[in-house]
């Protein structure tokens, strides 16, 4: 016994006896016993409740070690947690406390002590509750039906969480809040890659652009680092080098050769996903499932796997994406790609531009099949221009011509119209006949209804035919027309001469001021 060392008193009670140990607590935290004491319970004491037995052990031990404990501070260790509240030196007794427990508390109030709950290593009740490892919630439900002590829920949780077997087979913790990737500033800035397959005996390298959702699928028979580098090198030469590449922890992606290739190419960041956590590279993983489903759906379609992939990519790149609201091709290439579906809708813009060009081009001309023309021979031994017949029109400015049972293709700039002498003579003859048969019209005649109306000479100004009068050949008059001519040839109508409109204002010379 050393009066300078702190004292520790530990008590316990069983069904048939009491026990106590008085110890010193050394500076290193260890306890060294001073005295042991124990006794059996009488028949009356054996019928006490367990909490009363524990309190009786404390009072009995304090009385036996009175000369060691009185007027000194000591630490009291108990394994019954309710006693830490009932016998606490700084707390009052509960209202519903029995008289025996009140007497025990009154006796201990003359001592200077601190009560601490120290559970036993083998807590029988908790061990029995946790024997089946049914979980914290079920253990609490069972315990509330039989026992209670302050902090029972915390004790059950402590026992269940500290169980090594439960920890080995526990479920995964709740998933954390999703952390979204930062949206890139432009196309091909961050690229996600991953392998899919095997599909139909081959592997597929999935490459997707995080900005535009542009998708590339490369068919390969090998997933080695060299094969992966060859595919990425081709893409880098086509679209440029991205800033960031995201991949999983595949052997081809974590090799030193692959890292060297990225550094030499100019890729700044290579981000790897956490092991066994594919959702980090979710964009590429999502397209792996999409590609597999599409190829399985098109398994009955005729064509190779590469042809089926090309069909899928063409439709995917043209369709608006759910995230961006724009087609991937529009964001990646700056334009939408043209497919067979565009043939359903006429190209109105092209038609309008073509019509506008024809209207603005005064030299535009066309020829009909069967028309005789001159075309450029292109043979120095022949005439420069030789006659031929238009067979068909190959394009807007391209014709096929027949000459001497041979076919030639010429541009419209290499074709001239053919004009024969007979057509010139007939044209001159028709013009002469028209001038001779042209009657003189002294006055303008307008037809209103069935009778001609003569305009007075004052309005005409002269009875001499005006040389500016023109003869216009009109189409035949419909049967229901109300305008008829009394001339023998109703198809001829003479337009009136043009009367110049001059001002009738009288003009006088200016009267200038001349100083006298």
Residue pairs with C-beta under 8 A, 6 or more apart in sequence:
1 24
1 34
1 68
2 24
3 72
5 24
5 25
5 26
6 24
6 25
6 73
6 74
6 75
7 22
7 23
7 24
7 25
7 68
7 69
7 72
7 73
7 74
7 75
8 22
8 23
8 24
8 25
8 31
8 74
8 75
8 77
9 20
9 21
9 22
9 23
9 61
9 62
9 65
9 69
9 74
9 75
9 76
9 77
9 113
10 20
10 21
10 23
10 76
10 77
10 118
11 18
11 19
11 20
11 54
11 57
11 58
11 61
11 76
11 77
11 78
12 18
12 19
12 20
12 54
12 57
12 79
12 120
13 19
13 41
13 50
13 53
13 54
13 56
13 57
14 53
15 41
15 46
16 40
16 41
16 46
17 38
17 39
17 40
17 41
18 38
18 39
18 40
18 41
18 53
18 56
18 57
18 60
18 61
19 36
19 37
19 38
19 57
20 36
20 37
20 38
20 57
20 60
20 61
20 64
20 65
21 33
21 35
21 36
21 37
22 33
22 34
22 35
22 37
22 61
22 65
22 68
23 31
23 32
23 33
23 34
24 31
24 32
24 34
25 31
25 75
26 32
34 68
35 65
35 68
37 61
37 64
37 65
39 60
41 48
41 53
45 53
45 56
48 56
50 80
51 80
51 82
51 83
51 101
52 100
52 101
54 78
54 79
54 80
54 83
55 83
55 86
55 87
55 100
55 101
55 104
56 104
58 76
58 78
58 83
58 87
58 104
58 108
59 104
59 107
59 108
62 69
62 107
62 108
62 111
69 111
69 113
70 110
70 111
71 112
72 112
73 112
73 113
73 114
74 111
74 112
74 113
74 114
75 113
75 114
75 116
76 87
76 113
76 114
76 115
76 116
77 116
77 117
77 118
78 84
78 87
78 115
78 116
78 117
78 118
79 117
79 118
79 119
79 120
80 117
80 149
81 117
81 119
81 149
81 150
81 151
82 149
82 150
83 115
84 115
84 116
84 117
85 91
85 94
85 150
86 93
86 94
86 97
86 101
86 105
87 104
87 105
87 108
87 115
88 115
89 108
89 109
89 112
89 113
89 114
89 115
93 101
93 102
93 105
97 105
119 155
123 159
125 143
125 147
126 155
126 156
126 159
127 159
129 139
129 142
129 143
129 156
129 159
130 139
130 156
130 159
130 160
130 163
133 163
133 165
133 166
135 160
136 156
136 157
136 160
136 161
139 156
139 160
140 152
140 153
140 156
143 152
143 156
144 152
149 155
160 166
161 167
181 190
181 210
181 283
183 210
183 211
184 190
184 210
184 211
185 211
186 211
187 209
187 211
187 212
187 214
187 331
187 332
188 209
188 211
188 214
188 239
188 240
188 242
188 332
189 210
189 211
189 242
189 243
189 244
190 209
190 210
190 211
190 242
190 243
190 244
190 245
190 246
191 207
191 208
191 209
191 210
191 242
191 244
191 245
191 246
192 206
192 207
192 208
192 210
192 245
192 246
192 247
192 281
192 283
192 284
193 205
193 206
193 207
193 208
193 232
193 245
193 246
193 247
193 253
193 284
194 205
194 206
194 247
194 248
194 281
194 284
194 285
194 287
194 288
195 203
195 204
195 205
195 206
195 223
195 250
195 252
196 203
196 204
196 205
196 206
196 288
196 291
196 292
197 203
197 204
199 291
199 292
199 295
199 305
200 295
200 305
202 219
202 220
202 221
202 305
203 219
203 220
203 221
203 222
203 223
204 217
204 218
204 219
204 220
204 288
204 291
204 309
205 217
205 218
205 220
205 228
205 231
206 215
206 216
206 217
206 284
206 287
206 288
206 291
207 215
207 216
207 217
207 218
207 232
207 235
207 284
208 214
208 215
208 216
208 283
208 284
208 287
209 215
209 328
209 332
210 283
211 331
211 332
212 324
212 326
212 328
212 330
212 331
212 332
213 321
213 323
213 324
213 328
213 331
214 317
214 328
214 329
214 331
214 332
215 287
215 313
215 316
215 317
215 328
216 235
216 313
217 291
217 309
217 313
218 231
219 305
219 306
219 309
220 227
220 231
221 227
223 250
223 252
224 252
225 251
225 252
225 255
225 257
225 258
226 257
227 252
228 252
228 253
228 258
229 257
229 258
229 261
232 261
232 265
233 261
233 265
236 265
241 265
241 266
241 267
242 267
243 267
243 268
243 269
244 267
244 268
244 269
244 270
244 271
245 262
245 267
245 269
245 270
245 271
246 271
246 272
246 273
246 280
246 281
246 283
246 284
247 253
247 270
247 271
247 272
247 273
247 281
247 284
248 272
248 273
248 278
248 281
249 272
249 273
249 275
252 258
253 272
254 272
259 270
262 270
273 280
273 281
274 280
278 285
279 285
291 309
291 312
294 308
294 312
295 305
295 308
295 309
295 312
298 308
298 311
298 312
301 308
301 311
303 311
314 337
314 339
315 339
316 328
317 327
317 328
317 329
317 332
317 337
318 327
318 329
318 336
318 337
318 339
318 341
319 327
320 326
320 327
321 327
321 328
324 331
327 336
327 337
329 335
329 336
329 337
330 336
354 396
357 364
358 364
365 412
365 417
366 393
366 412
367 373
367 390
367 393
367 399
367 412
367 415
367 417
368 390
369 390
369 391
369 392
369 393
370 389
370 390
371 389
371 390
371 418
372 387
372 388
372 389
372 418
373 387
373 388
373 389
373 390
373 401
373 415
373 416
373 417
373 418
374 385
374 386
374 387
374 388
374 415
374 416
374 417
374 418
375 385
375 386
375 388
375 401
375 403
375 408
375 410
375 414
375 415
375 416
376 384
376 385
376 410
376 414
376 415
377 383
377 384
377 385
377 386
385 416
386 403
387 403
387 418
388 401
388 402
388 403
388 408
389 401
389 402
389 403
390 399
390 400
390 401
391 399
391 400
391 401
391 402
391 407
392 399
392 400
393 399
393 400
394 400
394 409
397 411
397 412
397 413
398 409
398 410
398 411
398 412
399 409
399 410
399 412
399 415
400 407
400 408
400 409
401 407
401 408
401 409
401 410
401 415
402 408
434 471
438 471
440 465
441 465
441 469
441 494
442 463
442 465
443 454
443 455
443 457
443 460
443 463
444 455
444 459
444 460
444 496
444 497
445 452
445 453
445 454
445 455
446 452
446 453
446 455
447 453
447 483
447 484
447 485
449 482
450 482
450 484
452 486
455 496
457 463
460 496
460 497
460 499
461 499
465 497
466 497
466 498
468 497
468 498
469 494
469 495
469 496
469 497
470 494
470 495
471 492
471 493
471 494
471 495
472 493
472 495
473 491
473 492
474 491
474 492
474 493
475 491
476 491
477 483
477 484
477 490
484 490
485 492
485 493
